[in-house]
Amino acid sequence: MQGTRRTILLCLAVLVAAGSATPVLLRAAGKQPKKTDGAYQVTVAGYYTGTGTIDVKNKKLSIVANILHEDLSAVLSAPNLRLNGDHFDGTTTLGSGVKLTLTGRLDGYDNDKDFRGARLLCNYVDDAGHRGRIVGVLQ
């Protein structure tokens, strides 16, 4: 009976450890998708809105977008975001002093028979908790 109890407790401990590691494994980045370097036309939506471009080159991203919100007009500029496989994150400050945290990914479709190109998806949140998304397609 004592051996069975130990075995059950050991199995439960392994399951708990595996369950706590799952979110980390789901966000683990792979390699940068093929044919995703280049210029992306992007749209900013959510609390802030606007349009701009993102350049992907040498495992780095450079974002420049004109941002609007009510009476705020600013430039979102993040010139040196590093790609970690197909994911990226970082922070930047709008021209008005508002800090944004960016988290995103790059999707390539080189092996897809029906769709060619690449897309970029990025979530942002400012210090006040206002959220939105930046989306782009390879030109």
N, C-alpha and C positions, 0 to 999 in steps of 0.2 A: 504494500500500500504506500509506503514511504517513497519508494522509487517511482511509482506512478505519479504521485503528487509533484515530485521534483521535475519529472519530464513535462508535465502539464504547465508548471510555472515557467520552465525554460522556454517552451513553445510560445507562451503568452509574451514573455519578455522579448523574444525575437520578433513577434508580430508587432509589438508596440514600437520597437526600434525601427523596423522597416516602414511602418506607418508615419513615423516622424520624419523620415528621410524622403518620403515621396514628394513633397513640394519642391525640395531642392533638385531632385532628379527630373521633375517635369520642366524646370526652368533651365536645365543644363543646356548650354549652347553647343552646337556642332560646328561644322565648318561653314565659312561664308558660302552661300549658294553661288553656283557658277553663273557668269554673265550678269552680275548685279551691279558692277561698277558703272558709273555714269551719272547723268543729271536727271533728277526727279522733279516733276512739277507737283507741288503740294498744296493742299487746302487745310487750313486750320479751322476747327469747329469746336463748339462748346462755349465756355465762358468768354474766351477770346476768339475772334474770327479773323481770317485773313488768307493771303496767298503768298507763295514764295517758292524757293527752290532748295533742294538738298543735293549736294554732290557727294558721291561715294567713290573713294579712291584710296588704295593702299590700306585697306582695313580701317578707314576713318570716315566719318561723316562730317559735313559742314552744312549747317542750316542757316538760311537767311529768309525771313518772312516779315512782311508788313502786317502788323497786328492792330486791330481796332476793338474797342469796347467802350460803349457810351461815348464819353468825351476823351478817352485815352487813345492816342495814336502813337505806336512805338514800333521799334524794330526788334524782332526776336533774332538773335544771332548766337549760334553755338558753333564756333569754328573748328572744334577739335574733339569730337565725340569718337571714342574708340569702339570698333566692332569686336565683340567677343563671340566668334563664330557668326551666328545669324542674329544675335541680340546686341543691344547697346543701351546705355543709360548715362545720365550725367545731369548737370545743373547749368543753368544760365540765368542771366538777369535781363529783363526787358529794359529798354531805354528809360523807363519811368522808375526803375529801382525795384520792380517786383521780381522776386526770385521764382523760377520755374524748375521743377524736377521733371526730367524726361526719361521715359522707359519705353523701348520699342524693339521691333524686330524687322528683319529684311527677308522677304519671301521671293525666291526665284522659281521659275517654271521652265527651266531649260529642258527637262526631260518630259514635259507634258506635250502630247501630240496635238491637242486642241488649242492651247493657249501659250503664247510666247511672251516673254517680258519679265518684269519684276514689279513688286509693290513694296511699299514701306508703310508700316503702321506704328504709331507712336502715341502713347498716352502722356498727358501733362497734368500737373497739379501745382498750384501756386501755394505760397505760405498760408493763405487764408482758406485753403481747402477747395478752391474753385478748380474744376476739372474740365478736360476736353480731350480732343484727339487731333493728331496730325496724320493725314493720309496722303500718299503720293504714288505716282506711277513713273516708271522709267520712260524717258522720252527717246 
